[in-house]
């Protein structure tokens, strides 16, 4: 009788775990870079002149908060692509 205790070794090895971790990290970095560039573009396209990019905190100040919140999720989208 087979049950969940009958474990057979598959193709999961340390090489696959390491490569998946590295690939997911690279995609998170790509998503973060795209997020920062998108915030800089939002600041550059702002016509009021009241917004700026705070380099110490890494955030855009004075931009549309809803749009900034939506763009911030691009990091998670790219992370899922990496997985």
C-alpha positions as CSV (number, residue, x, y, z in Angstrom):
1,X,0.0,0.0,0.0
2,X,1.4,3.4,-1.0
3,X,1.2,6.4,1.2
4,X,2.9,9.8,1.6
5,X,5.8,8.2,3.4
6,X,7.0,6.4,0.3
7,X,9.3,9.2,-0.9
8,X,11.3,8.7,-4.1
9,X,14.1,11.1,-4.8
10,X,13.4,13.3,-7.8
11,X,15.4,15.8,-9.7
12,X,15.6,18.1,-6.7
13,X,19.2,18.7,-5.8
14,X,21.2,21.5,-4.2
15,X,22.0,22.8,-7.7
16,X,18.4,23.3,-8.6
17,X,17.6,25.0,-5.3
18,X,20.6,27.3,-5.6
19,X,19.9,28.2,-9.3
20,X,16.2,28.9,-8.4
21,X,17.3,31.2,-5.5
22,X,19.7,33.1,-7.7
23,X,17.3,33.4,-10.6
24,X,14.5,34.7,-8.3
25,X,17.0,37.2,-6.7
26,X,18.0,38.4,-10.2
27,X,14.4,38.9,-11.2
28,X,13.8,40.8,-7.9
29,X,16.7,43.1,-8.7
30,X,15.4,43.7,-12.2
31,X,11.9,44.5,-10.8
32,X,13.4,46.9,-8.3
33,X,15.5,48.6,-11.0
34,X,12.4,49.0,-13.2
35,X,10.5,50.4,-10.2
36,X,13.1,53.0,-9.4
37,X,13.3,54.1,-13.1
38,X,9.5,54.3,-13.3
39,X,9.5,56.6,-10.2
40,X,12.2,58.8,-11.7
41,X,10.1,59.0,-14.9
42,X,7.0,60.0,-12.9
43,X,9.0,62.8,-11.2
44,X,10.4,64.0,-14.5
45,X,7.0,64.1,-16.1
46,X,5.4,65.9,-13.2
47,X,4.3,69.3,-14.5
48,X,3.8,71.0,-11.1
49,X,7.4,70.9,-10.1
50,X,6.6,70.0,-6.5
51,X,7.7,66.4,-6.8
52,X,11.3,65.1,-6.4
53,X,13.1,61.8,-5.9
54,X,14.6,61.4,-2.4
55,X,17.8,59.5,-3.0
56,X,18.4,58.8,0.7
57,X,15.1,57.1,1.2
58,X,14.8,55.8,-2.4
59,X,11.2,57.1,-2.9
60,X,9.5,59.7,-5.0
61,X,7.9,62.5,-3.0
62,X,4.9,64.4,-4.2
63,X,3.7,62.0,-6.9
64,X,0.3,60.3,-7.2
65,X,0.2,57.9,-4.3
66,X,-2.1,55.4,-6.0
67,X,0.0,55.2,-9.1
68,X,3.2,54.8,-6.9
69,X,1.5,52.0,-5.0
70,X,0.6,50.2,-8.2
71,X,4.0,50.6,-9.7
72,X,5.6,49.3,-6.5
73,X,4.1,45.9,-7.1
74,X,6.1,45.4,-10.2
75,X,8.8,43.9,-8.0
76,X,6.5,41.1,-7.0
77,X,5.4,40.5,-10.6
78,X,9.0,40.1,-11.7
79,X,9.8,37.9,-8.7
80,X,7.0,35.6,-9.7
81,X,8.3,35.4,-13.3
82,X,11.7,34.4,-11.8
83,X,10.1,31.6,-9.9
